[in-house]
């Protein structure tokens, strides 16, 4: 989607904000001993109370309101009766539709007691997203996103997850461009347009950077069962700093 008029920008900001608020509430609520289904209910109830609908449930009949992944699962984890343990590295991904506009955000965190290894991975992944947001500008190559993510990952001794990408978003959850790579792809000649709405979501891992789908048909785990993390914002590309839509 290209968003340049005030109505679209305000609609996208509202959708992004409710996603960000739901995710923040879930992160604050996550505790050892609760199930992922209980955590998911907190997020989806918040969306519903604010007039929003779970995007994965509405768009793809996903069996949950949000995605909650516990490593080595890093994406599309199904909320269920799994009990969260102290020290679990988890990822929460919230996407929703509000008044015809979509927002998408995600973050990884450790529930309870962390470790230096987890802390380093979280710091690196946050840094990758922040670095991308500092360079994304209209007129620049879209592949600058992947190049920046890969460079930040290497700086910390990690790999991007090559199989998982960001995407266009706006009036639907997944819009053009269909793949915003998290690694440098020199043959990708696409240019960032002014007003382009993107979900930018670097995934970093200690492993090879490949994922495999589990038997549930949704959950994606690292192929080598290594740890991984993700942070995501929905933004509007401008000639200056991008407009970050997924702020609480």
Backbone as JSON, one array per atom type, in Angstrom:
{
  "sequence": "XXXXXXXXXXXXXXXXXXXXXXXXXXXXXXXXXXXXXXXXXXXXXXXXXXXXXXXXXXXXXXXXXXXXXXXXXXXXXXXXXXXXXXXXXXXXXXXXXXXXXXXXXXXXXXXXXXXXXXXXXXXXXXXXXXXXXXXXXXXXXXXXXXXXXXXXXXXXXXXXXXXXXXXXXXXXXXXXXXXXXXXXXXXXXXXXXXXXXXXXXXXXXXXXXXXXXXXXXXXXXXXXXXXXXXXXXXXXXXXXXXXXXXXX",
  "N": [[0.84, -1.19, 0.0], [0.46, 2.25, -0.73], [0.66, 5.03, 1.19], [-0.21, 8.25, 1.51], [-2.04, 10.22, 2.05], [-3.85, 11.99, 4.63], [-6.01, 10.62, 5.82], [-5.54, 7.87, 5.33], [-3.03, 7.6, 6.6], [-3.66, 8.21, 9.27], [-5.5, 6.16, 9.79], [-3.86, 3.91, 9.56], [-2.07, 4.44, 11.62], [-3.76, 4.17, 13.84], [-4.45, 1.44, 13.7], [-1.92, 0.32, 13.97], [-1.22, 1.22, 16.51], [-3.02, -0.06, 18.28], [-2.21, -2.68, 17.97], [0.41, -2.51, 18.98], [-0.11, -1.78, 21.63], [-1.51, -4.01, 22.55], [0.49, -5.94, 22.32], [2.41, -4.96, 24.12], [0.97, -5.19, 26.51], [0.72, -7.98, 26.62], [3.43, -8.72, 26.86], [4.04, -7.61, 29.33], [2.4, -9.15, 30.88], [3.23, -11.74, 30.66], [4.21, -14.59, 32.37], [6.04, -17.09, 34.21], [4.52, -20.3, 34.43], [2.01, -19.73, 33.41], [-0.18, -20.56, 30.66], [0.41, -20.58, 27.09], [-1.94, -20.18, 25.76], [-3.49, -18.78, 27.62], [-2.04, -16.41, 27.73], [-2.35, -15.54, 25.11], [-5.11, -15.05, 25.07], [-5.3, -12.77, 26.63], [-4.16, -10.86, 24.93], [-5.84, -11.01, 22.62], [-8.35, -10.42, 23.69], [-7.93, -7.77, 24.4], [-7.58, -6.58, 21.87], [-10.15, -7.04, 20.79], [-11.78, -5.55, 22.55], [-11.07, -3.03, 21.82], [-12.09, -2.7, 19.34], [-10.76, -3.97, 17.29], [-9.69, -6.67, 15.11], [-8.24, -9.9, 15.22], [-5.74, -10.39, 12.91], [-4.41, -12.75, 11.79], [-6.28, -14.71, 12.48], [-8.65, -13.88, 11.18], [-7.82, -13.57, 8.5], [-6.46, -15.93, 7.78], [-7.54, -18.04, 9.14], [-6.15, -18.83, 11.4], [-5.33, -20.75, 14.29], [-5.56, -19.13, 16.71], [-5.42, -15.97, 18.46], [-3.16, -14.41, 18.44], [0.33, -14.85, 17.57], [2.4, -16.96, 19.36], [5.52, -17.89, 20.05], [7.81, -20.27, 21.19], [11.19, -20.7, 21.66], [12.85, -23.53, 20.17], [11.01, -22.69, 18.2], [10.19, -19.96, 16.16], [8.4, -18.49, 14.71], [4.9, -18.09, 14.0], [3.89, -19.64, 16.06], [1.49, -21.65, 17.71], [-0.9, -20.68, 20.07], [-1.52, -22.55, 23.0], [-2.0, -25.2, 25.39], [0.5, -25.28, 26.44], [2.78, -24.77, 29.03], [4.4, -21.91, 30.1], [7.78, -21.63, 30.96], [10.13, -20.61, 33.51], [12.73, -18.63, 32.31], [12.27, -19.13, 29.62], [12.74, -18.28, 26.23], [10.78, -16.34, 24.29], [8.65, -15.43, 21.51], [6.42, -12.9, 20.64], [3.89, -12.11, 18.43], [1.83, -9.76, 17.08], [-0.84, -9.01, 15.06], [-3.32, -7.09, 13.49], [-6.6, -6.04, 12.33], [-8.17, -2.94, 11.91], [-10.85, -0.97, 11.32], [-10.53, -1.36, 8.55], [-7.83, -1.14, 8.11], [-4.51, -2.47, 8.52], [-2.2, -3.55, 11.04], [1.02, -4.61, 12.26], [3.16, -6.13, 14.5], [5.96, -7.2, 16.47], [7.88, -8.91, 19.01], [10.64, -10.27, 20.83], [11.36, -11.89, 23.95], [12.63, -12.73, 27.22], [11.1, -14.78, 29.53], [11.02, -14.32, 32.87], [14.0, -15.46, 34.33], [16.93, -14.54, 32.65], [19.71, -15.18, 30.34], [23.2, -14.55, 29.56], [23.67, -15.22, 26.87], [21.09, -15.17, 25.68], [20.47, -12.49, 26.2], [22.37, -11.14, 24.64], [21.6, -11.91, 22.05], [19.03, -10.77, 21.91], [19.68, -8.06, 22.17], [21.19, -7.68, 19.84], [19.28, -8.16, 17.83], [17.35, -6.2, 18.3], [19.0, -4.02, 17.77], [19.48, -4.41, 15.05], [16.94, -3.87, 13.92], [16.63, -1.18, 14.71], [18.78, -0.02, 13.34], [18.06, -0.46, 10.67], [15.75, 1.14, 10.53], [16.95, 3.58, 10.71], [18.08, 4.0, 8.26], [16.27, 3.59, 6.21], [14.76, 5.08, 3.52], [12.76, 6.9, 1.16], [13.37, 6.32, -2.26], [15.73, 4.98, -1.97], [17.43, 1.77, -2.38], [15.4, -1.13, -1.93], [16.67, -3.41, -1.09], [18.53, -2.53, 0.7], [17.57, -2.85, 3.21], [17.76, -5.63, 3.85], [20.54, -5.91, 3.55], [21.48, -4.29, 5.61], [20.41, -5.57, 7.89], [21.77, -8.03, 7.74], [24.43, -7.21, 8.01], [24.4, -6.11, 10.61], [23.74, -8.4, 12.07], [26.03, -9.99, 11.6], [27.93, -8.46, 12.88], [27.5, -9.0, 15.52], [27.99, -11.66, 15.59], [26.02, -13.39, 14.65], [23.51, -14.96, 12.51], [21.16, -13.87, 9.98], [17.75, -15.02, 9.67], [17.21, -16.66, 6.86], [14.97, -17.59, 5.57], [12.73, -16.21, 6.41], [10.83, -13.27, 6.05], [10.17, -9.7, 5.89], [7.33, -7.66, 4.86], [5.0, -6.05, 2.6], [2.18, -4.1, 3.69], [-1.06, -2.93, 4.8], [-3.95, -2.26, 3.55], [-4.44, -4.86, 3.6], [-3.16, -7.77, 5.28], [-0.86, -9.0, 4.24], [0.8, -7.55, 1.72], [1.97, -6.09, -1.37], [5.37, -4.97, -1.32], [6.01, -8.46, -1.59], [8.06, -9.82, -0.37], [10.37, -8.82, 1.89], [13.5, -8.99, 2.23], [15.75, -10.37, 4.73], [18.41, -10.42, 4.33], [21.3, -9.64, 2.32], [20.5, -9.15, -1.0], [21.68, -8.88, -3.91], [20.6, -8.87, -6.52], [18.08, -7.88, -6.28], [16.25, -5.38, -7.4], [14.39, -3.51, -6.62], [12.94, -0.37, -5.6], [12.52, 1.79, -2.82], [9.47, 3.34, -2.32], [8.0, 6.57, -1.8], [5.75, 6.77, 0.85], [5.27, 4.08, 0.96], [4.08, 1.27, 2.71], [5.39, -0.8, 5.12], [6.05, -3.88, 6.83], [8.65, -4.36, 8.78], [10.9, -6.74, 9.8], [13.39, -8.01, 11.28], [14.92, -11.17, 11.77], [17.06, -12.91, 13.84], [19.59, -15.39, 14.49], [21.47, -17.92, 16.26], [22.18, -20.0, 14.76], [22.14, -21.75, 11.56], [20.33, -20.27, 10.1], [18.05, -21.14, 8.88], [14.67, -22.39, 8.57], [12.11, -24.78, 9.51], [8.91, -26.2, 8.92], [6.72, -27.29, 11.47], [4.85, -30.26, 12.44], [2.3, -29.36, 13.01], [1.48, -27.72, 11.03], [1.76, -24.98, 11.03], [3.65, -23.77, 12.89], [6.98, -22.54, 12.87], [10.23, -23.6, 13.2], [13.72, -23.26, 14.03], [15.94, -24.98, 11.89], [18.06, -26.31, 12.96], [17.5, -26.36, 15.59], [18.36, -24.17, 17.07], [18.61, -21.07, 18.98], [16.6, -18.12, 18.45], [15.54, -14.77, 17.54], [13.21, -12.03, 17.15], [12.27, -8.77, 16.11], [9.81, -6.34, 15.34], [8.42, -3.72, 13.4], [5.72, -1.85, 11.97], [5.86, 0.43, 9.34], [5.74, 3.62, 7.62], [7.3, 4.51, 4.7], [9.2, 7.39, 4.06], [10.58, 10.48, 2.66], [12.24, 11.32, 4.56], [12.87, 10.4, 7.93], [11.33, 7.25, 8.63], [7.8, 6.84, 9.27], [6.88, 5.47, 12.2], [4.51, 3.16, 12.86], [3.65, 1.31, 14.73], [3.66, 2.02, 17.56], [3.1, 2.2, 21.06]],
  "CA": [[0.0, 0.0, 0.0], [1.09, 3.56, -0.69], [-0.15, 5.89, 2.06], [0.29, 9.61, 1.53], [-3.04, 11.17, 2.53], [-4.02, 12.01, 6.08], [-6.97, 9.6, 6.24], [-4.85, 6.58, 5.35], [-1.98, 7.61, 7.62], [-4.31, 8.13, 10.59], [-6.07, 4.83, 9.92], [-2.75, 2.99, 9.8], [-1.55, 4.71, 12.97], [-4.7, 3.61, 14.81], [-4.29, -0.01, 13.66], [-0.61, 0.01, 14.53], [-1.2, 1.51, 17.95], [-3.73, -1.1, 19.03], [-1.33, -3.86, 17.96], [1.52, -2.26, 19.9], [-0.62, -1.8, 23.01], [-1.81, -5.41, 22.89], [1.75, -6.65, 22.51], [3.01, -4.5, 25.38], [0.2, -5.81, 27.59], [1.09, -9.39, 26.68], [4.79, -8.84, 27.37], [4.0, -7.3, 30.76], [1.6, -10.17, 31.55], [3.86, -13.06, 30.52], [4.8, -15.07, 33.62], [6.19, -18.54, 34.3], [3.37, -20.99, 34.99], [0.8, -19.52, 32.61], [-0.11, -21.21, 29.35], [0.43, -19.64, 25.96], [-3.35, -19.87, 25.45], [-3.91, -17.73, 28.55], [-1.39, -15.17, 27.29], [-3.01, -15.17, 23.86], [-6.44, -14.51, 25.39], [-5.1, -11.39, 27.1], [-3.95, -10.02, 23.76], [-7.0, -10.95, 21.72], [-9.41, -9.68, 24.39], [-7.61, -6.34, 24.29], [-7.91, -6.18, 20.49], [-11.61, -7.01, 20.62], [-12.33, -4.43, 23.32], [-10.74, -1.79, 21.13], [-12.69, -2.69, 18.01], [-9.87, -4.58, 16.3], [-9.83, -8.11, 14.91], [-7.0, -10.64, 14.98], [-5.52, -10.56, 11.47], [-4.2, -14.14, 11.37], [-7.52, -15.49, 12.62], [-9.6, -13.45, 10.15], [-7.28, -13.74, 7.15], [-5.93, -17.27, 7.47], [-8.13, -19.03, 10.04], [-5.11, -19.29, 12.32], [-5.98, -21.2, 15.53], [-5.17, -18.29, 17.84], [-5.56, -14.55, 18.17], [-1.81, -13.91, 18.21], [1.31, -15.93, 17.44], [3.31, -17.02, 20.49], [6.5, -18.91, 19.68], [8.83, -20.54, 22.2], [12.33, -21.25, 20.92], [13.36, -23.1, 18.87], [10.0, -22.1, 17.31], [10.43, -18.52, 16.09], [7.29, -17.8, 14.04], [3.61, -18.76, 13.81], [3.6, -20.57, 17.15], [0.07, -21.71, 18.05], [-1.19, -20.66, 21.5], [-2.16, -23.79, 23.43], [-1.89, -25.47, 26.83], [1.91, -25.33, 26.84], [3.05, -23.91, 30.18], [5.64, -21.13, 29.97], [8.73, -21.9, 32.04], [11.1, -19.57, 33.84], [13.88, -18.66, 31.42], [11.89, -19.35, 28.22], [12.84, -17.22, 25.23], [9.56, -16.42, 23.51], [8.34, -14.34, 20.59], [5.0, -12.54, 20.54], [3.62, -11.39, 17.19], [0.45, -9.3, 17.09], [-1.29, -8.29, 13.87], [-4.77, -6.88, 13.62], [-7.3, -5.13, 11.41], [-9.03, -1.95, 12.56], [-11.49, -0.05, 10.35], [-10.03, -1.57, 7.2], [-6.37, -0.99, 8.05], [-3.8, -3.51, 9.25], [-0.93, -3.3, 11.71], [1.75, -5.85, 12.55], [4.33, -5.87, 15.33], [6.43, -8.38, 17.18], [9.06, -8.74, 19.88], [11.08, -11.42, 21.59], [11.68, -11.58, 25.33], [12.83, -13.87, 28.11], [10.17, -14.79, 30.65], [11.74, -14.66, 34.1], [15.46, -15.36, 34.4], [17.6, -14.58, 31.35], [21.1, -15.62, 30.28], [23.98, -13.65, 28.7], [23.48, -15.59, 25.46], [19.81, -14.62, 25.27], [20.55, -11.02, 26.24], [23.16, -10.7, 23.47], [20.78, -12.09, 20.85], [17.96, -9.77, 21.93], [20.3, -6.76, 21.9], [21.57, -7.64, 18.43], [18.08, -8.1, 16.98], [16.83, -4.83, 18.47], [19.93, -3.14, 17.07], [19.26, -4.57, 13.61], [15.73, -3.13, 13.56], [16.91, 0.26, 14.87], [19.68, 0.39, 12.26], [17.26, -0.41, 9.45], [14.88, 2.32, 10.58], [17.78, 4.79, 10.55], [18.56, 4.15, 6.87], [15.17, 3.44, 5.24], [14.32, 6.35, 2.95], [12.22, 6.83, -0.19], [14.38, 6.49, -3.3], [16.85, 4.07, -1.75], [17.11, 0.39, -2.75], [14.74, -1.93, -0.9], [17.6, -4.41, -0.57], [19.32, -1.94, 1.78], [17.04, -3.41, 4.46], [18.41, -6.91, 4.08], [21.98, -5.69, 3.7], [21.7, -3.72, 6.94], [20.14, -6.63, 8.86], [22.86, -9.02, 7.68], [25.63, -6.58, 8.56], [24.24, -6.03, 12.07], [23.82, -9.77, 12.59], [27.43, -10.42, 11.56], [28.67, -7.68, 13.87], [27.31, -9.67, 16.82], [28.3, -13.08, 15.46], [24.8, -14.14, 14.37], [23.0, -15.01, 11.14], [19.73, -13.64, 9.8], [17.0, -16.19, 9.2], [17.08, -16.39, 5.43], [13.67, -18.04, 5.07], [11.65, -15.37, 6.92], [10.95, -11.93, 5.49], [9.14, -8.69, 6.11], [6.33, -7.65, 3.78], [4.11, -4.92, 2.5], [0.98, -4.2, 4.54], [-1.87, -1.71, 4.66], [-5.36, -2.62, 3.48], [-4.44, -6.28, 3.87], [-2.03, -8.1, 6.15], [0.31, -9.21, 3.38], [0.63, -6.76, 0.51], [3.24, -5.9, -2.09], [6.19, -6.07, -1.82], [5.7, -9.7, -0.89], [9.23, -10.31, 0.38], [11.39, -7.85, 2.29], [14.5, -9.95, 2.71], [16.59, -10.03, 5.87], [19.81, -10.62, 3.94], [21.61, -8.86, 1.13], [20.15, -9.81, -2.25], [22.12, -7.87, -4.89], [19.79, -8.83, -7.74], [16.78, -7.26, -5.98], [16.38, -4.02, -7.94], [13.26, -2.69, -6.21], [13.25, 0.91, -4.95], [11.55, 2.2, -1.8], [8.64, 4.46, -2.75], [7.45, 7.45, -0.77], [4.43, 6.34, 1.28], [5.17, 2.62, 1.0], [3.86, 0.75, 4.06], [6.12, -2.04, 5.26], [6.34, -4.54, 8.1], [10.08, -4.68, 8.78], [11.01, -7.67, 10.92], [14.6, -8.83, 11.3], [15.04, -12.38, 12.58], [18.46, -13.31, 14.0], [19.75, -16.69, 15.13], [22.83, -18.42, 16.49], [22.38, -21.15, 13.88], [22.35, -21.63, 10.11], [19.43, -19.29, 9.52], [16.99, -21.81, 8.12], [13.57, -22.87, 9.4], [11.31, -25.89, 8.98], [7.56, -26.2, 9.48], [6.41, -28.42, 12.32], [3.73, -31.09, 11.98], [1.0, -28.69, 13.21], [1.15, -26.99, 9.81], [1.92, -23.54, 11.24], [4.85, -23.35, 13.63], [8.27, -22.6, 12.18], [11.36, -23.66, 14.13], [15.03, -23.31, 13.39], [16.19, -26.34, 11.41], [19.08, -26.91, 13.82], [17.03, -26.19, 16.98], [19.09, -23.09, 17.73], [17.76, -19.97, 19.44], [16.37, -17.04, 17.48], [14.76, -13.65, 18.06], [12.64, -11.15, 16.14], [11.6, -7.53, 16.49], [9.1, -5.9, 14.14], [7.59, -2.52, 13.37], [5.1, -1.42, 10.72], [6.29, 1.81, 9.09], [5.52, 4.26, 6.33], [8.54, 5.06, 4.16], [9.13, 8.79, 3.62], [11.87, 10.98, 2.18], [13.05, 11.48, 5.77], [12.73, 9.24, 8.81], [10.03, 6.58, 8.43], [6.76, 6.98, 10.31], [6.7, 4.18, 12.88], [3.07, 3.07, 13.16], [3.39, 0.37, 15.81], [4.12, 2.54, 18.84], [1.97, 2.19, 21.96]],
  "C": [[0.88, 1.25, 0.0], [0.16, 4.49, 0.1], [0.47, 7.28, 2.12], [-0.74, 10.61, 2.04], [-3.32, 10.96, 4.01], [-4.96, 10.91, 6.57], [-6.3, 8.24, 6.35], [-3.8, 6.53, 6.47], [-2.59, 7.48, 9.02], [-4.92, 6.75, 10.83], [-4.99, 3.79, 10.23], [-2.14, 3.18, 11.19], [-2.45, 4.09, 14.04], [-4.56, 2.08, 14.88], [-2.96, -0.43, 14.29], [-0.57, 0.19, 16.03], [-1.89, 0.42, 18.75], [-2.93, -2.4, 19.05], [-0.2, -3.69, 18.98], [1.07, -2.32, 21.35], [-0.94, -3.22, 23.46], [-0.52, -6.18, 23.15], [2.42, -6.24, 23.82], [2.3, -5.12, 26.57], [0.58, -7.28, 27.74], [2.49, -9.58, 27.25], [4.83, -8.57, 28.88], [3.3, -8.42, 31.54], [2.27, -11.54, 31.55], [4.58, -13.46, 31.8], [5.0, -16.59, 33.55], [4.96, -19.16, 34.95], [2.08, -20.77, 34.24], [0.94, -20.24, 31.28], [-0.05, -20.15, 28.25], [-0.99, -19.28, 25.53], [-3.87, -18.76, 26.35], [-3.31, -16.38, 28.14], [-2.03, -14.65, 26.01], [-4.36, -14.52, 24.12], [-6.34, -13.06, 25.87], [-4.95, -10.45, 25.91], [-5.18, -9.89, 22.89], [-8.18, -10.22, 22.38], [-9.18, -8.18, 24.29], [-7.96, -5.83, 22.89], [-9.42, -6.03, 20.32], [-12.25, -5.84, 21.35], [-12.09, -3.08, 22.65], [-11.18, -1.78, 19.67], [-11.85, -3.3, 16.91], [-10.11, -6.09, 16.22], [-8.45, -8.72, 14.66], [-6.82, -10.89, 13.49], [-5.26, -12.01, 11.08], [-5.44, -15.0, 11.48], [-8.49, -15.16, 11.49], [-9.11, -13.8, 8.74], [-6.98, -15.2, 6.8], [-6.52, -18.38, 8.34], [-7.08, -19.65, 10.96], [-5.77, -19.66, 13.66], [-5.51, -20.45, 16.77], [-5.36, -16.84, 17.46], [-4.23, -13.89, 17.84], [-0.9, -15.12, 17.99], [2.26, -15.86, 18.65], [4.26, -18.2, 20.26], [7.54, -19.04, 20.79], [9.98, -21.25, 21.52], [12.5, -22.74, 21.23], [12.3, -22.68, 17.84], [10.19, -20.59, 17.32], [9.3, -17.78, 15.38], [6.07, -18.71, 13.96], [3.32, -19.82, 14.87], [2.13, -20.49, 17.56], [-0.11, -21.64, 19.56], [-1.96, -21.92, 21.9], [-1.97, -23.97, 24.93], [-0.45, -25.62, 27.3], [2.15, -24.33, 27.97], [4.4, -23.22, 30.0], [6.5, -21.36, 31.2], [9.62, -20.69, 32.31], [12.32, -19.72, 32.93], [13.56, -18.94, 29.97], [12.13, -18.1, 27.39], [11.65, -17.35, 24.3], [9.45, -15.24, 22.54], [6.83, -14.14, 20.54], [4.81, -11.7, 19.28], [2.13, -11.05, 17.15], [0.16, -8.55, 15.79], [-2.81, -8.22, 13.92], [-5.29, -5.93, 12.54], [-8.22, -4.22, 12.23], [-9.54, -0.98, 11.5], [-10.87, -0.14, 8.96], [-8.54, -1.42, 7.02], [-5.71, -2.05, 8.94], [-2.52, -2.99, 9.88], [-0.29, -4.62, 12.07], [2.99, -5.49, 13.35], [4.73, -7.14, 16.06], [7.65, -8.07, 18.02], [9.38, -10.06, 20.56], [11.48, -10.97, 22.99], [11.97, -12.88, 26.08], [11.83, -13.72, 29.26], [10.93, -15.22, 31.9], [13.23, -14.46, 33.94], [16.1, -15.51, 33.03], [19.02, -15.13, 31.48], [21.88, -14.63, 29.42], [23.8, -13.95, 27.22], [22.17, -15.02, 24.93], [19.87, -13.09, 25.19], [21.29, -10.47, 25.02], [22.34, -10.8, 22.19], [19.68, -11.05, 20.78], [18.52, -8.39, 21.61], [20.64, -6.62, 20.42], [20.36, -7.47, 17.51], [17.41, -6.73, 17.08], [17.69, -3.84, 17.69], [19.73, -3.21, 15.56], [18.03, -3.79, 13.16], [15.99, -1.63, 13.64], [17.79, 0.78, 13.73], [18.94, 0.5, 10.94], [16.4, 0.85, 9.42], [15.67, 3.61, 10.39], [18.22, 5.03, 9.11], [17.45, 4.08, 5.83], [14.67, 4.82, 4.8], [13.74, 6.11, 1.56], [13.34, 7.12, -1.19], [15.58, 5.58, -3.14], [16.45, 2.65, -2.14], [16.42, -0.35, -1.6], [15.71, -2.94, -0.29], [18.57, -3.84, 0.47], [18.85, -2.48, 3.13], [17.76, -4.71, 4.8], [19.9, -6.78, 4.3], [22.3, -5.2, 5.1], [21.48, -4.78, 8.02], [21.31, -7.61, 8.9], [24.15, -8.47, 8.27], [25.56, -6.5, 10.08], [24.33, -7.41, 12.71], [25.28, -10.22, 12.68], [28.27, -9.71, 12.61], [28.63, -8.35, 15.25], [27.63, -11.17, 16.77], [27.1, -13.96, 15.19], [24.52, -14.18, 12.88], [21.57, -14.48, 11.1], [19.06, -14.96, 9.49], [16.61, -15.91, 7.75], [15.69, -16.7, 4.9], [12.51, -17.15, 5.5], [11.88, -13.92, 6.51], [9.92, -10.98, 6.08], [8.24, -8.64, 4.89], [5.62, -6.31, 3.73], [2.85, -5.18, 3.32], [0.16, -2.94, 4.32], [-3.35, -2.03, 4.72], [-5.54, -4.13, 3.58], [-3.18, -6.61, 4.65], [-0.75, -8.29, 5.34], [0.05, -8.59, 2.02], [1.96, -6.74, -0.24], [4.06, -4.82, -1.37], [6.04, -7.31, -0.95], [6.86, -10.21, -0.04], [10.21, -9.17, 0.62], [12.47, -8.65, 2.99], [15.31, -9.42, 3.89], [18.06, -10.35, 5.61], [20.03, -9.87, 2.64], [21.35, -9.69, -0.13], [20.46, -8.83, -3.39], [21.26, -7.76, -6.14], [18.4, -8.25, -7.52], [16.88, -5.77, -6.32], [15.25, -3.08, -7.51], [13.71, -1.45, -5.44], [12.14, 1.24, -3.96], [10.8, 3.44, -2.28], [8.18, 5.3, -1.56], [6.03, 7.0, -0.43], [4.24, 4.84, 1.35], [5.05, 2.14, 2.45], [4.49, -0.64, 4.15], [6.08, -2.56, 6.69], [7.79, -5.0, 8.0], [10.36, -5.53, 10.01], [12.27, -8.53, 10.83], [14.48, -10.02, 12.25], [16.53, -12.74, 12.65], [18.54, -14.62, 14.76], [21.23, -17.01, 15.34], [23.18, -19.53, 15.5], [22.54, -20.8, 12.42], [21.47, -20.57, 9.46], [18.36, -19.89, 8.63], [15.92, -22.32, 9.07], [12.85, -24.01, 8.71], [9.94, -25.83, 9.66], [7.32, -27.46, 10.3], [5.14, -29.13, 11.83], [2.37, -30.44, 12.18], [0.59, -27.85, 12.01], [1.3, -25.48, 9.89], [3.3, -23.17, 11.78], [6.13, -23.55, 12.83], [9.39, -22.57, 13.21], [12.66, -23.65, 13.35], [15.36, -24.77, 13.06], [17.19, -27.07, 12.3], [18.75, -26.73, 15.3], [17.83, -25.16, 17.77], [18.13, -21.97, 18.13], [17.66, -18.89, 18.37], [15.52, -15.96, 18.14], [14.28, -12.8, 16.89], [12.1, -9.89, 16.8], [11.02, -6.92, 15.23], [8.34, -4.6, 14.39], [6.93, -2.4, 11.99], [5.41, 0.05, 10.53], [5.77, 2.31, 7.75], [6.83, 4.89, 5.89], [8.3, 6.5, 3.7], [10.49, 9.22, 3.07], [12.82, 11.25, 3.36], [12.92, 10.23, 6.62], [11.37, 8.59, 8.58], [9.07, 6.88, 9.57], [6.55, 5.6, 10.93], [5.26, 4.11, 13.37], [2.78, 2.24, 14.39], [4.07, 0.83, 17.11], [2.92, 2.59, 19.77], [1.53, 3.6, 22.38]]
}
